[in-house]
Amino acid sequence: MQAKTTTLNKLSESIGLRIHPAKSKVLRVGTQTSEAVMIGDQPLEDVDAFCNLESNIDQEGGTSKEIKARIGKAQAAFTTLDRFWKT
């Protein structure tokens, strides 16, 4: 993982982009390795799950959290519109 992160960082810098270590996270799926992943001299934060582009991603790779989040958003939208449908 570290080798790929280092390569990505070097390629990014070569075209004028910078990976922000404080905004970058590490989600380990299917691995027992707990070695820190670094950008330069700064370690990236390890997380169990995160939300990216409106999709919930976790270590299990399942969709149950994603489905629950979408159902919750739909319920909130229907609750908001409920008063219009009852008139």
Backbone as a chain_set.jsonl record, in Angstrom:
{"seq": "MQAKTTTLNKLSESIGLRIHPAKSKVLRVGTQTSEAVMIGDQPLEDVDAFCNLESNIDQEGGTSKEIKARIGKAQAAFTTLDRFWKT", "coords": {"N": [[0.835, -1.188, 0.0], [1.954, 1.223, 0.793], [3.922, 1.658, -1.178], [2.394, 2.077, -3.492], [0.993, 4.371, -2.738], [3.094, 6.191, -2.443], [4.019, 6.29, -5.096], [1.719, 7.349, -6.356], [1.646, 9.851, -5.087], [4.07, 11.011, -6.024], [3.602, 11.081, -8.825], [1.382, 12.78, -8.839], [2.495, 15.161, -7.836], [4.227, 15.699, -9.952], [2.614, 16.764, -11.909], [1.678, 18.991, -10.762], [-0.166, 18.69, -8.698], [-1.291, 18.177, -5.309], [-1.439, 15.879, -2.691], [-3.429, 16.023, 0.098], [-2.553, 15.294, 3.261], [-4.083, 15.469, 5.673], [-6.671, 15.354, 4.777], [-6.897, 12.936, 3.608], [-7.652, 9.46, 3.843], [-7.263, 6.087, 5.104], [-8.674, 3.069, 4.313], [-8.804, -0.138, 5.167], [-9.325, -3.13, 3.57], [-9.881, -6.491, 3.756], [-7.292, -7.175, 4.721], [-4.636, -7.817, 7.012], [-2.638, -6.166, 7.668], [-1.284, -3.501, 9.498], [0.417, -1.469, 9.215], [1.523, 1.883, 9.102], [0.422, 4.19, 6.628], [1.983, 6.566, 4.675], [2.165, 9.983, 3.607], [4.637, 11.677, 2.354], [6.173, 12.761, 5.213], [4.037, 12.444, 6.866], [1.604, 10.554, 8.561], [-1.282, 8.794, 7.304], [-4.7, 8.836, 8.288], [-6.268, 5.984, 9.673], [-9.393, 4.477, 9.02], [-12.607, 2.984, 9.8], [-14.864, 3.159, 8.296], [-16.34, 5.337, 5.799], [-17.88, 8.193, 4.199], [-18.203, 8.884, 0.869], [-18.719, 10.887, -1.885], [-21.521, 10.708, -1.561], [-21.822, 8.001, -1.028], [-21.691, 5.333, 1.242], [-18.946, 3.71, 2.566], [-17.436, 0.794, 3.804], [-15.397, -1.463, 5.842], [-16.369, -4.017, 5.505], [-17.434, -4.183, 2.997], [-20.03, -4.423, 2.332], [-23.512, -3.533, 1.605], [-25.416, -2.713, 3.389], [-25.321, -0.476, 5.193], [-25.308, 1.594, 3.336], [-27.796, 1.247, 2.067], [-29.532, 1.667, 4.257], [-28.953, 4.373, 4.789], [-29.858, 5.617, 2.426], [-32.578, 4.941, 2.482], [-33.322, 6.338, 4.769], [-32.943, 8.995, 3.879], [-34.857, 9.083, 1.856], [-37.199, 8.695, 3.354], [-37.187, 11.038, 4.859], [-37.576, 12.922, 2.83], [-40.141, 12.16, 1.879], [-41.633, 12.637, 4.187], [-41.478, 15.398, 4.35], [-42.928, 16.09, 2.058], [-45.398, 15.061, 2.631], [-47.479, 16.659, 3.723], [-48.406, 18.025, 1.466], [-49.523, 16.021, -0.096], [-51.682, 15.253, 1.381], [-53.599, 17.189, 1.109]], "CA": [[0.0, 0.0, 0.0], [2.823, 2.393, 0.872], [4.59, 1.863, -2.471], [1.42, 2.67, -4.421], [0.713, 5.729, -2.266], [4.271, 6.998, -2.781], [3.989, 6.488, -6.547], [0.63, 8.286, -6.635], [2.063, 11.174, -4.619], [5.096, 11.527, -6.951], [2.948, 11.41, -10.094], [0.545, 13.961, -8.602], [3.376, 16.324, -7.74], [4.835, 15.982, -11.252], [1.687, 17.552, -12.726], [1.273, 20.161, -9.997], [-1.205, 18.397, -7.708], [-0.774, 17.823, -3.993], [-2.346, 15.087, -1.857], [-3.493, 16.637, 1.423], [-2.571, 14.194, 4.227], [-5.14, 15.604, 6.673], [-7.95, 15.06, 4.145], [-6.821, 11.592, 3.036], [-7.91, 8.401, 4.819], [-6.943, 4.724, 4.69], [-9.669, 2.063, 4.667], [-8.198, -1.436, 4.857], [-10.318, -4.163, 3.276], [-9.312, -7.807, 3.522], [-5.871, -7.256, 5.035], [-4.292, -7.779, 8.437], [-1.552, -5.201, 7.809], [-1.648, -2.265, 10.194], [1.531, -0.551, 8.998], [1.064, 3.227, 8.757], [0.61, 4.66, 5.259], [2.476, 7.94, 4.814], [2.353, 10.923, 2.498], [5.812, 12.389, 2.847], [6.475, 12.34, 6.585], [2.799, 12.481, 7.644], [0.792, 9.335, 8.442], [-2.687, 8.963, 6.963], [-5.605, 8.297, 9.312], [-6.986, 4.742, 9.389], [-10.809, 4.558, 9.367], [-13.389, 1.76, 9.612], [-15.88, 3.464, 7.28], [-16.437, 6.753, 5.469], [-18.847, 8.545, 3.17], [-17.539, 9.558, -0.239], [-19.626, 11.118, -3.005], [-22.845, 10.228, -1.159], [-21.835, 6.551, -0.85], [-21.045, 4.877, 2.466], [-18.008, 2.64, 2.289], [-16.91, 0.248, 5.046], [-14.444, -2.561, 5.711], [-17.061, -5.243, 5.15], [-17.74, -4.163, 1.573], [-21.463, -4.646, 2.171], [-24.339, -2.396, 1.214], [-26.491, -2.472, 4.361], [-25.272, 0.909, 5.668], [-25.685, 2.441, 2.202], [-29.244, 1.113, 1.895], [-30.169, 2.349, 5.389], [-28.793, 5.821, 4.607], [-30.738, 6.047, 1.333], [-33.965, 4.83, 2.971], [-33.51, 7.472, 5.677], [-33.081, 10.21, 3.072], [-36.153, 9.009, 1.177], [-38.236, 8.917, 4.365], [-37.192, 12.471, 5.184], [-38.186, 13.627, 1.699], [-41.572, 11.86, 1.881], [-42.23, 13.33, 5.332], [-41.575, 16.806, 3.96], [-43.964, 16.224, 1.041], [-46.631, 14.458, 3.121], [-48.557, 17.669, 3.887], [-48.934, 18.367, 0.148], [-50.3, 14.912, -0.581], [-52.889, 15.109, 2.188], [-54.558, 18.269, 0.804]], "C": [[0.882, 1.256, 0.0], [3.475, 2.686, -0.472], [3.641, 2.528, -3.47], [1.086, 4.105, -4.034], [1.871, 6.665, -2.614], [4.303, 7.296, -4.276], [2.906, 7.489, -6.931], [1.017, 9.708, -6.237], [3.088, 11.794, -5.578], [4.487, 11.925, -8.297], [2.08, 12.659, -9.959], [1.393, 15.224, -8.57], [3.977, 16.695, -9.093], [3.917, 16.782, -12.172], [1.076, 18.712, -11.934], [0.151, 19.935, -9.003], [-0.563, 17.972, -6.394], [-1.829, 17.022, -3.239], [-2.28, 15.665, -0.455], [-3.609, 15.53, 2.472], [-3.705, 14.278, 5.255], [-6.516, 15.266, 6.102], [-8.003, 13.652, 3.553], [-6.964, 10.55, 4.139], [-7.5, 7.061, 4.233], [-8.034, 3.805, 5.215], [-9.113, 0.72, 4.221], [-9.297, -2.481, 4.705], [-9.579, -5.466, 2.988], [-7.821, -7.919, 3.773], [-5.67, -7.186, 6.539], [-3.192, -6.758, 8.708], [-2.046, -3.945, 8.512], [-0.526, -1.228, 10.099], [0.999, 0.804, 8.525], [1.367, 3.537, 7.29], [0.922, 6.15, 5.357], [2.402, 8.696, 3.491], [3.486, 11.826, 2.971], [6.16, 11.866, 4.227], [5.227, 12.325, 7.472], [1.992, 11.195, 7.448], [-0.653, 9.677, 8.084], [-3.536, 8.277, 8.029], [-6.268, 7.006, 8.821], [-8.43, 4.906, 9.849], [-11.481, 3.21, 9.122], [-14.428, 1.926, 8.518], [-15.809, 4.951, 6.967], [-17.471, 6.952, 4.379], [-18.105, 9.352, 2.108], [-18.515, 9.672, -1.404], [-21.0, 10.492, -2.756], [-22.941, 8.713, -1.032], [-21.084, 6.196, 0.425], [-20.199, 3.655, 2.15], [-17.478, 2.138, 3.624], [-15.999, -0.94, 4.771], [-15.093, -3.857, 5.255], [-17.369, -5.317, 3.655], [-19.215, -4.376, 1.289], [-22.22, -3.384, 1.833], [-25.391, -2.037, 2.256], [-26.486, -1.036, 4.878], [-25.714, 1.872, 4.567], [-27.203, 2.421, 2.009], [-29.982, 1.837, 3.009], [-30.092, 3.867, 5.237], [-29.736, 6.341, 3.526], [-32.209, 5.971, 1.738], [-34.27, 5.99, 3.905], [-33.706, 8.779, 4.924], [-34.432, 10.236, 2.353], [-37.293, 9.26, 2.161], [-38.327, 10.386, 4.738], [-37.859, 13.276, 4.071], [-39.693, 13.394, 1.663], [-42.288, 12.56, 3.034], [-42.428, 14.8, 5.011], [-42.73, 17.024, 2.981], [-45.338, 15.733, 1.498], [-47.777, 15.472, 3.234], [-49.16, 18.081, 2.551], [-49.842, 17.268, -0.388], [-51.615, 14.738, 0.161], [-53.931, 16.175, 1.885], [-55.43, 17.918, -0.358]], "O": [[0.595, 2.226, -0.701], [3.571, 3.847, -0.868], [4.038, 3.434, -4.204], [0.916, 4.96, -4.903], [1.65, 7.802, -3.031], [4.582, 8.425, -4.68], [3.148, 8.381, -7.743], [0.744, 10.657, -6.971], [2.985, 12.976, -5.908], [4.814, 12.977, -8.845], [2.048, 13.498, -10.859], [1.054, 16.229, -9.195], [4.215, 17.873, -9.36], [4.391, 17.413, -13.118], [0.101, 19.331, -12.36], [-0.433, 20.9, -8.51], [0.562, 17.471, -6.37], [-2.985, 17.439, -3.156], [-1.198, 15.784, 0.12], [-4.655, 14.888, 2.57], [-4.234, 13.244, 5.664], [-7.43, 14.928, 6.854], [-9.045, 13.228, 3.051], [-6.455, 10.738, 5.245], [-7.401, 6.912, 3.015], [-8.293, 3.763, 6.418], [-8.97, 0.472, 3.024], [-10.102, -2.684, 5.614], [-8.75, -5.53, 2.081], [-7.145, -8.693, 3.095], [-6.456, -6.56, 7.25], [-2.851, -6.513, 9.865], [-3.093, -3.396, 8.166], [-0.53, -0.232, 10.821], [0.132, 0.867, 7.654], [2.431, 3.189, 6.778], [0.217, 6.899, 6.032], [2.556, 8.123, 2.413], [3.308, 12.639, 3.879], [6.414, 10.674, 4.401], [5.338, 12.207, 8.692], [1.727, 10.789, 6.317], [-1.183, 10.708, 8.501], [-3.135, 7.262, 8.598], [-6.765, 6.943, 7.696], [-8.675, 5.414, 10.943], [-10.992, 2.395, 8.339], [-14.83, 0.95, 7.885], [-15.289, 5.736, 7.76], [-17.886, 6.001, 3.718], [-17.468, 10.363, 2.405], [-19.071, 8.671, -1.856], [-21.564, 9.833, -3.63], [-24.048, 8.184, -0.935], [-19.983, 6.69, 0.667], [-20.672, 2.691, 1.548], [-17.111, 2.936, 4.486], [-15.843, -1.371, 3.628], [-14.423, -4.71, 4.674], [-17.546, -6.408, 3.113], [-19.612, -4.497, 0.13], [-21.645, -2.297, 1.779], [-26.19, -1.131, 2.022], [-27.552, -0.43, 4.993], [-26.411, 2.85, 4.835], [-27.819, 3.468, 1.809], [-30.954, 2.546, 2.747], [-31.061, 4.568, 5.527], [-30.348, 7.395, 3.696], [-32.998, 6.843, 1.375], [-35.357, 6.565, 3.844], [-34.556, 9.586, 5.3], [-35.071, 11.284, 2.255], [-38.249, 9.963, 1.833], [-39.423, 10.92, 4.913], [-38.62, 14.204, 4.342], [-40.452, 14.337, 1.438], [-43.418, 13.023, 2.877], [-43.452, 15.38, 5.371], [-43.433, 18.031, 3.067], [-46.335, 15.97, 0.817], [-48.915, 15.167, 2.878], [-50.331, 18.458, 2.509], [-50.828, 17.557, -1.066], [-52.556, 14.144, -0.366], [-55.059, 16.071, 2.368], [-56.289, 18.709, -0.747]]}, "num_chains": 1, "name": "protein.A"}
